[in-house]
Protein backbone atom coordinates (compact mmCIF):
# COMPACT_ATOMS: atom_id res chain seq x y z
CA UNK A 1 0.00 0.00 0.00
CA UNK A 2 1.30 3.46 -0.87
CA UNK A 3 2.03 5.82 2.01
CA UNK A 4 -0.07 8.97 2.35
CA UNK A 5 1.53 12.03 0.80
CA UNK A 6 2.27 13.51 4.23
CA UNK A 7 4.50 10.55 5.09
CA UNK A 8 6.56 10.09 1.95
CA UNK A 9 9.28 12.55 3.01
CA UNK A 10 9.27 11.67 6.70
CA UNK A 11 11.56 9.29 8.54
CA UNK A 12 8.97 8.72 11.29
CA UNK A 13 5.41 7.82 10.28
CA UNK A 14 2.99 10.69 10.71
CA UNK A 15 0.49 8.38 12.41
CA UNK A 16 2.97 7.87 15.26
CA UNK A 17 3.37 11.62 15.78
CA UNK A 18 -0.42 12.02 15.87
CA UNK A 19 -0.76 9.04 18.22
CA UNK A 20 1.83 10.49 20.60
CA UNK A 21 0.15 13.89 20.61
CA UNK A 22 -3.30 12.40 21.28
CA UNK A 23 -1.91 10.08 23.95
CA UNK A 24 -0.23 13.02 25.66
CA UNK A 25 -3.47 15.00 25.67
CA UNK A 26 -5.33 12.05 27.18
CA UNK A 27 -2.69 11.45 29.85
CA UNK A 28 -2.67 15.13 30.81
CA UNK A 29 -6.46 15.33 31.10
CA UNK A 30 -7.08 17.50 28.05
CA UNK A 31 -9.38 14.74 26.77
CA UNK A 32 -11.15 13.22 29.80
CA UNK A 33 -12.76 9.75 29.65
CA UNK A 34 -15.79 9.69 27.36
CA UNK A 35 -14.53 12.46 25.06
CA UNK A 36 -15.33 11.77 21.40
CA UNK A 37 -12.34 11.80 19.08
CA UNK A 38 -13.76 12.73 15.69
CA UNK A 39 -11.52 11.67 12.83
CA UNK A 40 -12.62 14.50 10.52
CA UNK A 41 -12.05 17.23 13.11
CA UNK A 42 -8.65 15.87 14.12
CA UNK A 43 -7.54 15.66 10.51
CA UNK A 44 -8.45 19.32 10.05
CA UNK A 45 -6.64 20.28 13.25
CA UNK A 46 -3.45 18.44 12.27
CA UNK A 47 -3.81 19.58 8.65
CA UNK A 48 -3.49 16.02 7.33
CA UNK A 49 -5.67 13.51 5.53
CA UNK A 50 -7.95 11.29 7.59
CA UNK A 51 -5.85 8.16 7.00
CA UNK A 52 -2.99 8.85 9.48
CA UNK A 53 -5.55 10.01 12.06
CA UNK A 54 -7.52 6.79 11.59
CA UNK A 55 -4.34 4.76 11.99
CA UNK A 56 -3.33 6.74 15.11
CA UNK A 57 -6.73 6.11 16.67
CA UNK A 58 -6.46 2.41 15.83
CA UNK A 59 -3.08 2.26 17.61
CA UNK A 60 -4.54 3.97 20.68
CA UNK A 61 -7.43 1.52 20.65
CA UNK A 62 -4.95 -1.37 20.68
CA UNK A 63 -3.34 0.23 23.75
CA UNK A 64 -6.74 0.38 25.44
CA UNK A 65 -6.63 4.16 25.74
CA UNK A 66 -9.37 4.69 23.15
CA UNK A 67 -12.52 2.60 22.72
CA UNK A 68 -14.92 2.28 19.82
CA UNK A 69 -18.59 2.77 20.67
CA UNK A 70 -21.26 1.82 18.14
CA UNK A 71 -23.29 4.98 18.68
CA UNK A 72 -20.45 7.47 19.26
CA UNK A 73 -17.42 6.28 17.33
CA UNK A 74 -14.00 6.59 19.00
CA UNK A 75 -14.01 7.86 22.59
CA UNK A 76 -11.41 8.17 25.33
CA UNK A 77 -11.72 4.97 27.36
CA UNK A 78 -12.20 4.56 31.08
CA UNK A 79 -11.23 1.62 33.27
CA UNK A 80 -13.59 -0.14 35.65
CA UNK A 81 -12.40 -1.25 39.10
CA UNK A 82 -12.17 -4.83 37.85
CA UNK A 83 -10.17 -3.81 34.80
CA UNK A 84 -7.73 -1.90 37.01
CA UNK A 85 -7.42 -4.92 39.33
CA UNK A 86 -6.85 -7.22 36.35
CA UNK A 87 -4.23 -4.84 35.00
CA UNK A 88 -2.28 -4.94 38.26
CA UNK A 89 -2.49 -8.75 38.35
CA UNK A 90 -0.92 -9.03 34.91
CA UNK A 91 1.58 -6.27 35.59
CA UNK A 92 2.94 -7.93 38.70
CA UNK A 93 3.63 -11.08 36.69
CA UNK A 94 5.33 -9.42 33.75
CA UNK A 95 7.08 -6.40 35.23
CA UNK A 96 8.66 -8.36 38.07
CA UNK A 97 10.19 -10.62 35.42
CA UNK A 98 11.39 -7.54 33.52
CA UNK A 99 13.17 -6.25 36.63
CA UNK A 100 14.71 -9.66 37.32
CA UNK A 101 16.08 -9.85 33.77
CA UNK A 102 17.22 -6.23 33.84
CA UNK A 103 19.30 -6.95 36.95
CA UNK A 104 20.99 -9.77 35.06
CA UNK A 105 21.55 -7.94 31.79
CA UNK A 106 21.96 -4.22 32.48
CA UNK A 107 25.19 -2.68 31.21
CA UNK A 108 26.84 0.38 32.73
CA UNK A 109 25.37 2.41 29.87
CA UNK A 110 21.89 1.03 30.60
CA UNK A 111 22.19 1.95 34.27
CA UNK A 112 23.37 5.45 33.37
CA UNK A 113 20.26 5.85 31.21
CA UNK A 114 18.04 4.92 34.13
CA UNK A 115 19.81 7.47 36.34
CA UNK A 116 19.24 10.16 33.72
CA UNK A 117 15.51 9.45 33.73
CA UNK A 118 15.40 9.63 37.53
CA UNK A 119 17.33 12.91 37.45
CA UNK A 120 14.97 14.24 34.76
CA UNK A 121 11.96 13.41 36.95
CA UNK A 122 13.44 15.15 39.98
CA UNK A 123 14.49 18.19 37.97
CA UNK A 124 11.00 18.44 36.44
CA UNK A 125 9.41 18.25 39.88
CA UNK A 126 11.70 21.02 41.13
CA UNK A 127 10.39 23.23 38.32
CA UNK A 128 6.79 22.22 38.92
CA UNK A 129 6.63 20.54 35.51
CA UNK A 130 4.34 17.70 36.54
CA UNK A 131 3.67 16.40 33.02
CA UNK A 132 7.42 16.14 32.34
CA UNK A 133 7.92 14.29 35.62
CA UNK A 134 5.20 11.82 34.67
CA UNK A 135 6.86 11.25 31.29
CA UNK A 136 10.22 10.57 32.91
CA UNK A 137 8.66 8.16 35.41
CA UNK A 138 6.85 6.32 32.63
CA UNK A 139 10.07 6.27 30.62
CA UNK A 140 11.85 4.60 33.54
CA UNK A 141 9.56 1.56 33.36
CA UNK A 142 9.79 1.44 29.58
CA UNK A 143 13.58 1.49 29.80
CA UNK A 144 13.62 -1.37 32.32
CA UNK A 145 11.59 -3.41 29.82
CA UNK A 146 14.06 -2.59 27.06
CA UNK A 147 17.04 -3.56 29.25
CA UNK A 148 15.36 -6.91 30.04
CA UNK A 149 15.97 -7.71 26.37
CA UNK A 150 13.23 -10.28 25.94
CA UNK A 151 11.15 -9.82 22.82
CA UNK A 152 8.23 -11.95 24.01
CA UNK A 153 8.11 -10.08 27.31
CA UNK A 154 8.18 -6.72 25.55
CA UNK A 155 5.36 -7.81 23.21
CA UNK A 156 3.28 -8.87 26.21
CA UNK A 157 3.91 -5.63 28.11
CA UNK A 158 3.47 -3.14 25.28
CA UNK A 159 -0.36 -3.32 25.12
CA UNK A 160 -0.48 -2.76 28.90
CA UNK A 161 2.02 0.04 29.31
CA UNK A 162 -0.13 2.77 27.82
CA UNK A 163 -2.89 1.97 30.29
CA UNK A 164 -0.46 1.74 33.20
CA UNK A 165 1.14 5.09 32.32
CA UNK A 166 -2.33 6.62 32.11
CA UNK A 167 -3.34 5.13 35.45
CA UNK A 168 -0.21 6.38 37.18
CA UNK A 169 -0.99 9.93 36.12
CA UNK A 170 -3.42 9.79 39.04
CA UNK A 171 -0.65 9.17 41.59
CA UNK A 172 -0.51 12.36 43.63
CA UNK A 173 2.76 11.90 45.57
CA UNK A 174 5.25 12.19 42.73
CA UNK A 175 8.31 12.74 44.96
CA UNK A 176 7.52 9.43 46.69
CA UNK A 177 7.14 7.73 43.31
CA UNK A 178 10.58 8.97 42.27
CA UNK A 179 12.02 7.68 45.56
CA UNK A 180 10.44 4.30 44.84
CA UNK A 181 12.05 4.31 41.41
CA UNK A 182 15.42 5.15 42.98
CA UNK A 183 15.09 2.11 45.21
CA UNK A 184 14.10 -0.04 42.25
CA UNK A 185 17.11 1.28 40.34
CA UNK A 186 19.42 0.38 43.22
CA UNK A 187 18.03 -3.14 43.25
CA UNK A 188 18.59 -3.53 39.50
CA UNK A 189 22.07 -2.00 39.72
CA UNK A 190 22.98 -4.50 42.45
CA UNK A 191 22.88 -7.23 39.78
CA UNK A 192 20.87 -9.36 42.23
CA UNK A 193 17.79 -10.67 40.37
CA UNK A 194 16.02 -11.74 43.57
CA UNK A 195 16.47 -8.31 45.13
CA UNK A 196 15.21 -6.62 41.95
CA UNK A 197 12.17 -8.90 41.82
CA UNK A 198 11.38 -8.31 45.50
CA UNK A 199 11.64 -4.54 45.12
CA UNK A 200 9.44 -4.63 42.02
CA UNK A 201 6.73 -6.54 43.90
CA UNK A 202 6.90 -4.00 46.74
CA UNK A 203 6.64 -1.11 44.26
CA UNK A 204 3.65 -2.52 42.40
CA UNK A 205 1.73 -3.62 45.50
CA UNK A 206 2.23 -0.25 47.16
CA UNK A 207 0.53 1.54 44.28
CA UNK A 208 -2.13 -1.12 43.84
CA UNK A 209 -3.44 -0.03 47.25
CA UNK A 210 -4.07 3.50 45.96
CA UNK A 211 -6.74 2.36 43.51
CA UNK A 212 -10.16 1.30 44.90
CA UNK A 213 -11.12 -2.33 44.44
CA UNK A 214 -7.62 -3.51 43.49
CA UNK A 215 -6.12 -4.49 46.84
C-alpha positions, -999 to +999 in steps of 0.1 A: +000+000+000+013+035-009+020+058+020-001+090+023+015+120+008+023+135+042+045+105+051+066+101+020+093+125+030+093+117+067+116+093+085+090+087+113+054+078+103+030+107+107+005+084+124+030+079+153+034+116+158-004+120+159-008+090+182+018+105+206+001+139+206-033+124+213-019+101+239-002+130+257-035+150+257-053+121+272-027+114+299-027+151+308-065+153+311-071+175+280-094+147+268-111+132+298-128+097+296-158+097+274-145+125+251-153+118+214-123+118+191-138+127+157-115+117+128-126+145+105-121+172+131-087+159+141-075+157+105-085+193+101-066+203+133-034+184+123-038+196+086-035+160+073-057+135+055-079+113+076-059+082+070-030+089+095-056+100+121-075+068+116-043+048+120-033+067+151-067+061+167-065+024+158-031+023+176-045+040+207-074+015+207-049-014+207-033+002+238-067+004+254-066+042+257-094+047+232-125+026+227-149+023+198-186+028+207-213+018+181-233+050+187-204+075+193-174+063+173-140+066+190-140+079+226-114+082+253-117+050+274-122+046+311-112+016+333-136-001+357-124-012+391-122-048+379-102-038+348-077-019+370-074-049+393-068-072+363-042-048+350-023-049+383-025-087+383-009-090+349+016-063+356+029-079+387+036-111+367+053-094+338+071-064+352+087-084+381+102-106+354+114-075+335+132-063+366+147-097+373+161-098+338+172-062+338+193-070+370+210-098+351+216-079+318+220-042+325+252-027+312+268+004+327+254+024+299+219+010+306+222+020+343+234+054+334+203+058+312+180+049+341+198+075+363+192+102+337+155+094+337+154+096+375+173+129+374+150+142+348+120+134+369+134+151+400+145+182+380+110+184+364+094+183+399+117+210+411+104+232+383+068+222+389+066+205+355+043+177+365+037+164+330+074+161+323+079+143+356+052+118+347+069+113+313+102+106+329+087+082+354+069+063+326+101+063+306+118+046+335+096+016+334+098+014+296+136+015+298+136-014+323+116-034+298+141-026+271+170-036+292+154-069+300+160-077+264+132-103+259+111-098+228+082-119+240+081-101+273+082-067+256+054-078+232+033-089+262+039-056+281+035-031+253-004-033+251-005-028+289+020+000+293-001+028+278-029+020+303-005+017+332+011+051+323-023+066+321-033+051+354-002+064+372-010+099+361-034+098+390-006+092+416-005+124+436+028+119+456+053+122+427+083+127+450+075+094+467+071+077+433+106+090+423+120+077+456+104+043+448+120+043+414+154+052+430+151+021+452+141+000+422+171+013+403+194+004+432+180-031+433+186-035+395+221-020+397+230-045+425+229-072+398+209-094+422+178-107+404+160-117+436+165-083+451+152-066+420+122-089+418+114-083+455+116-045+451+094-046+420+067-065+439+069-040+467+066-011+443+036-025+424+017-036+455+022-003+472+005+015+443-021-011+438-034+000+472-041+035+460-067+024+435-102+013+449-111-023+444-076-035+435-061-045+468 
